[in-house]
């Protein structure tokens, strides 16, 4: 599948598939009398919805769209998004952030080795500055991704870089005002 083009039908089909799976999982837990597990799932699904609205509310619409369609485009990579959003004025970084994340994943994705689980964890922080912690775990064959994260709106701080672990921090070049 082309990593850039997804039809609305594909998005809706994927969303409905996930929704149906989630409902079956809830029903299964309720049928087995596991009400605490069902409540935990409801809380997890609610938090994911709230996170979607929170990311939109700080102005990262295109980034949010990229995150929401991530599993359709990159099905070999499990995405975990966390947020600590205090400042809502991040819209000027939206396009650049989406592009950075896309180029980063596209630089690594074709080089995954084996049938191992690969994990991408993003923590989006908007306080005085917009910061994005990127942590990826897996197995790939090169580090070409470094060339993909060059730009004016973000500074890149490499915290760890090996052939199976990368942790970086993107820091917006200006304050969120």
Phi and psi in degrees as a GROMACS rama.xvg file:
@    title "Ramachandran Plot"
@    xaxis  label "Phi"
@    yaxis  label "Psi"
@TYPE xy
-65.8257  128.189  UNK-2
-75.4243  -5.1478  UNK-3
-105.794  -27.8458  UNK-4
-112.98  119.913  UNK-5
-131.12  133.089  UNK-6
-82.882  158.759  UNK-7
-60.1896  -37.8705  UNK-8
-60.7509  -42.1362  UNK-9
-62.8182  -40.3871  UNK-10
-64.2831  -47.0937  UNK-11
-64.7058  -41.7826  UNK-12
-61.1357  -45.9507  UNK-13
-63.1941  -43.2391  UNK-14
-63.1108  -45.1723  UNK-15
-65.0409  -38.7946  UNK-16
-61.4346  -47.7527  UNK-17
-62.7362  -42.8383  UNK-18
-60.2133  -46.8164  UNK-19
-63.1798  -42.9995  UNK-20
-59.7846  -42.6895  UNK-21
-63.8689  -41.6928  UNK-22
-65.0715  -40.0711  UNK-23
-64.2256  -39.7048  UNK-24
-64.2881  -42.7782  UNK-25
-61.7718  -47.1936  UNK-26
-60.9936  -41.7857  UNK-27
-61.0946  -45.5783  UNK-28
-63.7523  -40.71  UNK-29
-66.4522  -41.2543  UNK-30
-61.5901  -33.168  UNK-31
-87.7946  3.14055  UNK-32
76.7733  17.3423  UNK-33
-94.4373  71.6765  UNK-34
-69.2015  -33.6487  UNK-35
-65.8807  -39.4942  UNK-36
-64.7851  -40.7485  UNK-37
-63.3097  -43.0914  UNK-38
-62.5528  -39.3177  UNK-39
-64.2213  -39.2245  UNK-40
-64.892  -43.173  UNK-41
-60.5273  -41.7335  UNK-42
-63.471  -42.7722  UNK-43
-61.958  -46.2394  UNK-44
-65.7426  -38.2179  UNK-45
-65.0554  -41.8646  UNK-46
-63.0652  -38.4661  UNK-47
-63.76  -41.7126  UNK-48
-64.1701  -45.1528  UNK-49
-61.2793  -39.5588  UNK-50
-62.5606  -41.1106  UNK-51
-56.5722  -49.0952  UNK-52
-67.3542  -36.9993  UNK-53
-62.9745  -43.2079  UNK-54
-65.1089  -40.3382  UNK-55
-62.6006  -42.354  UNK-56
-63.4953  -24.0276  UNK-57
-89.6938  -1.26817  UNK-58
98.3991  12.6716  UNK-59
-98.9087  59.5715  UNK-60
-64.8125  -48.4145  UNK-61
-69.7271  -37.669  UNK-62
-62.3974  -42.4641  UNK-63
-63.8475  -41.6423  UNK-64
-60.6293  -42.7359  UNK-65
-62.3487  -43.3181  UNK-66
-63.8003  -41.8127  UNK-67
-70.0182  -25.8294  UNK-68
-101.649  4.74679  UNK-69
-54.8021  -49.9747  UNK-70
-67.3247  -21.357  UNK-71
-72.5125  -42.5457  UNK-72
-81.2503  -35.7681  UNK-73
-125.255  70.3056  UNK-74
-74.045  -8.00606  UNK-75
-88.5905  -0.343796  UNK-76
-125.837  124.681  UNK-77
-89.205  126.852  UNK-78
-103.337  133.564  UNK-79
-127.654  119.662  UNK-80
-112.165  132.475  UNK-81
-123.402  151.131  UNK-82
-135.957  145.959  UNK-83
-136.009  87.0564  UNK-84
-111.125  110.508  UNK-85
-113.392  -26.7729  UNK-86
-116.851  133.973  UNK-87
-95.3864  6.48182  UNK-88
-106.269  54.8829  UNK-89
-105.939  6.13698  UNK-90
-59.9273  -30.6248  UNK-91
-66.1034  -16.337  UNK-92
-99.7262  -2.7304  UNK-93
-58.2305  -56.8652  UNK-94
-60.9944  -45.2724  UNK-95
-64.5633  -40.1152  UNK-96
-65.5719  -46.4233  UNK-97
-58.7034  -43.9254  UNK-98
-64.465  -42.3232  UNK-99
-60.5726  -49.4994  UNK-100
-61.8239  -42.5031  UNK-101
-63.4444  -47.8937  UNK-102
-63.9009  -39.1726  UNK-103
-59.4406  -52.0605  UNK-104
-66.507  -41.3827  UNK-105
-65.337  -27.9672  UNK-106
-73.5031  -30.4603  UNK-107
-95.8963  -38.966  UNK-108
-50.9218  -45.9401  UNK-109
-68.2062  -12.461  UNK-110
-104.655  10.0702  UNK-111
-62.0499  141.883  UNK-112
-114.299  139.726  UNK-113
73.3759  -174.518  UNK-114
-107.817  47.3915  UNK-115
-93.117  158.019  UNK-116
-76.3172  136.693  UNK-117
-115.328  135.547  UNK-118
-122.665  134.426  UNK-119
-120.841  120.503  UNK-120
-115.735  126.398  UNK-121
-117.929  134.984  UNK-122
-123.125  112.235  UNK-123
-97.2152  123.06  UNK-124
-122.345  125.186  UNK-125
-126.991  105.362  UNK-126
-129.858  -110.487  UNK-127
-72.5909  -38.3945  UNK-128
-124.127  157.899  UNK-129
-86.6807  123.48  UNK-130
-128.184  142.363  UNK-131
-130.071  116.046  UNK-132
-90.3227  126.322  UNK-133
-116.549  123.969  UNK-134
-131.188  118.483  UNK-135
-123.864  134.628  UNK-136
-125.588  132.706  UNK-137
171.797  -151.669  UNK-138
-142.305  114.709  UNK-139
-137.191  169.363  UNK-140
-102.183  -6.4641  UNK-141
-155.445  174.738  UNK-142
-119.173  40.4451  UNK-143
-66.1513  -15.062  UNK-144
-58.1648  -27.3539  UNK-145
-58.2843  -38.0962  UNK-146
-69.5446  -20.8201  UNK-147
-82.7516  -14.0283  UNK-148
-108.013  50.3403  UNK-149
-114.864  133.48  UNK-150
-177.364  179.188  UNK-151
-93.9731  -30.7958  UNK-152
-80.9126  -17.5699  UNK-153
-129.957  147.106  UNK-154
-101.916  143.486  UNK-155
-108.942  126.733  UNK-156
-117.528  114.707  UNK-157
-86.6787  118.994  UNK-158
-95.5984  -31.9053  UNK-159
-159.214  140.915  UNK-160
-152.034  105.574  UNK-161
-131.213  -174.695  UNK-162
-79.9574  1.5825  UNK-163
-141.707  12.5209  UNK-164
-158.395  127.515  UNK-165
-133.205  129.68  UNK-166
-132.037  120.963  UNK-167
-134.568  161.283  UNK-168
-125.742  125.792  UNK-169
-96.6027  129.239  UNK-170
-123.898  124.394  UNK-171
-60.1889  143.718  UNK-172
-73.7394  -16.3295  UNK-173
-131.596  163.752  UNK-174
-69.5518  151.824  UNK-175
-84.6244  113.277  UNK-176
